[in-house]
Amino acid sequence: MTSARSIVVTLFIVALVCSVILSFVYSYTAPRIEETQKELTLAGLKEVIIAEIFTPVVPDTVWKAIDSTQNVVGIVFRVFPQGYSGPIPLMVGLDLEGKITGIRIASAAEGLKETPGLGVKIIELDFREQFIGKTLDNVLLKRDGGEIDAITAATISSRAVCNGIKQGIEQFASYLCPPLDKRCVFPDAQDFIEIIPDTLWYALGESDTIGIVFIATTQGYADQIEFIVGVTMKGQITGVEILYSNETPGIGEVIRSKEFLDSFKEKIPDAITGATVSSKALINGVKEKVECYKDYLK
């Protein structure tokens, strides 16, 4: 009994000493590991867009890219599209015109699991350089109607990269338009006068009020959708932009597409096939709020 008790006490002491040592090692190495990770992330960001400072917008997902003169030159976003053998860690730079400035795909040592000698070729420069200068509309494989050549015998991996970039642009491109830059929906306005704090503004021309701009929310499929709208005194919509949404990537998030948002300038559009709930939520939200604020157009 005494022997068994001694063994238990010995094991307890050993475990306690090991815990203290591990705790010390962790407290010593954790800050260095975190600093190294930040340096690697910064290096990756600089690889896809030319900038001096990167300000997080969505933690570990979206960054504003700022040059040496403190001007925003674009954004960088991170996505993980499903490839042939697993998620593909992907970082993409976008300039203020929505054009791709560069892409970075993690190597096998960084977590890429695509097939060696085939799918892993997506990290090669020749494949990645095809995306530079491309916009949302042409980031597709040529066989899918786009402008990107697939890697021979690695179509699934190549298509996954295209789909990931496309979905990322649809989801995050709105960060290229500053949320409170009301000219993004009413470019003809010279100035704005706040009527309802952080919600409604008169849009002013050279000598008169020419319309209103408002910010509102509506319930989407997965979360609230926040949007900003410009409307002339005649009730004509001058622009719609999404400030926040968290709809299903590649499905509900297509409501962020330029084509859909621009269609509001002509007339209230129809719902998007495949994204009915999300698109109807935005359509109804815009209609309801225009009706709600119509008295300010008199």
C-alpha positions in Angstrom: 0.0 0.0 0.0 2.9 2.3 0.9 4.6 1.5 -2.4 1.5 2.3 -4.3 1.0 5.5 -2.4 4.7 6.5 -3.2 4.2 5.9 -6.9 1.1 8.1 -6.9 2.9 10.9 -5.1 5.9 10.6 -7.4 3.7 10.7 -10.5 1.9 13.8 -9.1 5.1 15.6 -8.4 6.4 14.7 -11.9 3.2 15.9 -13.5 3.3 19.1 -11.4 6.9 19.9 -12.4 6.1 19.2 -16.1 3.1 21.5 -15.9 5.2 24.3 -14.4 7.9 23.8 -17.1 5.4 23.7 -19.9 3.6 26.8 -18.5 7.0 28.6 -18.4 7.9 27.6 -21.9 4.5 28.7 -23.3 4.7 32.1 -21.6 8.2 32.5 -23.1 7.4 31.3 -26.6 3.8 32.5 -27.1 4.6 36.2 -27.7 7.4 35.2 -30.1 5.1 32.8 -32.0 2.5 35.6 -32.2 5.0 38.1 -33.4 6.4 35.7 -36.1 2.8 35.0 -37.2 2.2 38.7 -37.6 5.4 39.1 -39.6 4.4 36.3 -41.9 0.9 37.7 -42.4 2.3 41.2 -43.2 4.7 39.6 -45.7 1.8 37.8 -47.4 -0.3 41.1 -47.5 2.6 42.9 -49.2 2.9 40.1 -51.7 -0.6 40.8 -53.1 -0.8 44.6 -53.1 1.7 47.5 -52.9 1.1 49.3 -49.6 2.8 50.4 -46.4 0.1 49.9 -43.8 -2.6 47.2 -43.4 -5.5 48.0 -41.1 -7.7 45.1 -40.1 -11.4 45.5 -41.0 -12.6 42.0 -40.4 -10.1 40.2 -38.0 -7.8 37.8 -40.0 -10.0 38.2 -43.0 -10.1 41.7 -44.5 -7.5 44.5 -44.4 -7.5 48.1 -45.8 -4.3 48.7 -47.7 -2.8 52.2 -47.1 0.1 53.8 -48.9 2.9 56.0 -47.6 0.8 59.1 -48.1 -2.0 57.7 -45.9 -4.3 57.1 -48.8 -6.3 53.9 -49.1 -5.2 52.0 -52.2 -7.4 48.9 -51.9 -8.1 45.9 -49.7 -6.8 42.4 -49.1 -9.0 39.5 -48.2 -8.5 35.9 -47.2 -10.7 33.0 -48.2 -10.5 29.2 -48.0 -12.3 27.6 -51.0 -12.7 23.9 -51.0 -10.2 22.3 -53.4 -9.7 18.6 -54.4 -8.1 17.5 -51.2 -9.1 20.2 -48.7 -9.5 24.0 -48.2 -7.1 26.2 -50.2 -5.7 29.1 -48.1 -5.9 32.1 -50.4 -5.1 35.8 -50.1 -6.2 38.3 -52.7 -5.4 42.0 -53.2 -8.0 44.4 -54.9 -7.4 48.0 -56.0 -10.0 50.8 -55.7 -11.4 49.8 -59.1 -12.0 46.3 -58.0 -9.1 44.9 -60.1 -7.0 42.1 -58.7 -3.5 43.2 -57.8 -2.2 39.8 -56.8 -3.0 36.5 -55.2 -1.1 34.4 -52.8 -1.8 30.7 -52.3 -0.3 28.9 -49.2 2.3 26.3 -49.9 2.2 22.6 -48.8 4.3 23.6 -45.8 1.7 26.2 -44.9 -1.3 23.9 -45.1 -2.1 23.3 -48.8 -3.3 19.7 -49.3 -3.7 19.5 -53.1 -2.2 16.6 -54.9 1.6 16.8 -55.3 2.6 17.3 -58.9 -0.9 18.2 -60.0 -3.2 20.4 -57.9 -0.3 21.9 -56.0 0.8 23.6 -59.2 -1.8 26.3 -58.4 0.9 28.0 -56.4 3.1 28.5 -59.5 3.7 32.0 -60.7 2.3 31.4 -64.3 -1.1 30.4 -62.9 -1.3 33.1 -60.3 -0.2 35.9 -62.6 -3.3 35.3 -64.8 -5.5 36.9 -62.2 -3.7 40.2 -62.1 -5.9 43.0 -63.5 -9.0 40.8 -63.7 -12.3 41.8 -62.2 -15.3 39.9 -60.8 -16.8 39.3 -64.2 -13.8 37.4 -65.7 -12.4 35.4 -62.8 -13.6 32.1 -64.2 -11.9 29.3 -66.1 -12.1 29.7 -69.9 -14.2 26.6 -70.1 -16.6 28.3 -67.7 -16.8 31.5 -69.7 -13.9 33.4 -68.1 -10.3 34.3 -68.9 -8.3 31.9 -66.7 -6.4 28.9 -68.1 -6.8 25.8 -65.9 -3.8 23.7 -64.9 -3.7 20.5 -67.0 -5.1 17.6 -65.0 -5.9 19.9 -62.1 -9.2 21.4 -63.1 -10.9 21.0 -59.7 -8.1 22.9 -57.9 -8.0 25.6 -60.6 -11.7 26.1 -60.5 -11.7 26.2 -56.7 -9.2 29.1 -56.8 -11.4 31.0 -59.3 -14.6 30.3 -57.3 -12.9 31.4 -54.0 -11.6 34.6 -55.5 -15.0 35.4 -57.1 -16.9 34.7 -53.9 -14.5 36.8 -51.9 -14.9 39.8 -54.3 -18.6 39.5 -54.1 -18.5 39.4 -50.3 -15.8 42.0 -49.5 -15.6 44.4 -52.4 -18.0 46.8 -50.6 -15.1 47.6 -48.3 -13.6 49.5 -51.2 -16.4 52.1 -50.8 -16.1 53.9 -47.5 -19.3 53.3 -45.5 -19.9 57.0 -44.8 -18.8 58.3 -48.2 -22.4 59.0 -49.3 -21.2 60.0 -52.8 -20.8 56.3 -53.5 -24.6 56.3 -53.9 -25.2 59.9 -54.8 -22.2 61.0 -56.9 -23.9 64.3 -58.1 -24.2 65.7 -54.6 -21.9 68.5 -53.6 -22.5 68.1 -49.8 -24.8 66.4 -47.3 -26.8 67.7 -44.3 -27.7 65.3 -41.6 -31.4 65.1 -40.8 -31.6 61.9 -38.6 -28.2 61.2 -36.9 -26.3 58.4 -38.7 -29.4 57.5 -40.7 -30.7 60.2 -43.1 -29.1 63.1 -45.0 -30.2 65.7 -47.5 -28.1 65.6 -50.7 -27.3 69.1 -51.8 -26.5 70.4 -55.3 -24.9 73.7 -56.2 -27.9 75.7 -54.9 -30.6 73.4 -53.8 -31.6 70.0 -52.3 -31.4 67.3 -55.0 -32.4 64.3 -52.9 -31.7 62.2 -49.9 -29.3 59.5 -48.7 -30.2 57.0 -46.0 -28.8 54.0 -44.2 -31.0 51.1 -43.2 -31.1 47.4 -42.3 -33.2 44.5 -43.3 -33.3 40.8 -42.2 -31.5 38.6 -44.7 -31.3 34.8 -44.8 -28.4 34.5 -42.3 -28.1 37.9 -40.7 -29.0 41.6 -40.9 -28.2 43.3 -44.2 -27.1 47.0 -43.8 -27.3 49.1 -46.9 -27.1 52.7 -48.1 -29.3 54.3 -50.7 -29.5 57.6 -52.7 -32.8 58.9 -54.0 -33.5 62.0 -56.1 -36.3 64.5 -55.4 -38.3 62.7 -58.1 -37.9 59.3 -56.4 -35.2 58.0 -58.7 -32.7 55.7 -57.0 -29.1 57.0 -57.7 -27.3 54.1 -56.1 -27.4 51.2 -53.6 -24.5 49.8 -51.8 -24.3 47.1 -49.1 -22.4 48.1 -46.0 -22.7 44.8 -44.2 -24.0 41.3 -45.0 -23.2 37.8 -43.9 -25.2 35.8 -46.4 -24.1 32.4 -47.7 -20.9 32.7 -49.7 -21.4 32.1 -53.4 -25.2 32.1 -53.0 -26.8 34.9 -50.9 -23.7 37.0 -51.1 -24.3 37.6 -54.9 -26.5 40.5 -53.7 -23.2 42.4 -53.5 -22.6 42.0 -57.3 -22.2 45.3 -59.1 -24.7 44.2 -61.8 -27.5 43.6 -59.2 -26.9 46.7 -57.2 -26.6 48.9 -60.3 -30.0 47.5 -61.6 -31.7 49.6 -58.8 -30.9 52.7 -60.8 -33.2 51.6 -63.6 -36.0 50.1 -61.7 -36.6 47.8 -58.7 -35.0 44.5 -59.9 -36.4 41.0 -59.7 -35.1 38.6 -57.1 -31.9 36.7 -58.0 -32.5 33.0 -58.9 -30.7 30.9 -56.3 -30.5 33.8 -53.8 -34.2 34.5 -53.5 -34.4 35.1 -49.8 -31.3 37.4 -49.6 -32.2 39.4 -52.8 -35.9 39.8 -51.8 -34.8 41.0 -48.4 -32.7 43.8 -49.9 -35.3 44.6 -52.6 -38.1 44.9 -50.0 -35.8 46.8 -47.6 -35.0 49.4 -50.2 -38.7 49.8 -51.2 -39.9 50.0 -47.7 -37.3 52.7 -46.6 -37.9 54.8 -49.8 -41.6 54.8 -48.9 -40.8 55.6 -45.3 -38.7 58.6 -46.2 -40.7 59.9 -49.1 -41.9 62.9 -47.1 -38.3 64.3 -47.2 -38.5 64.4 -51.0 -41.3 66.9 -51.0 
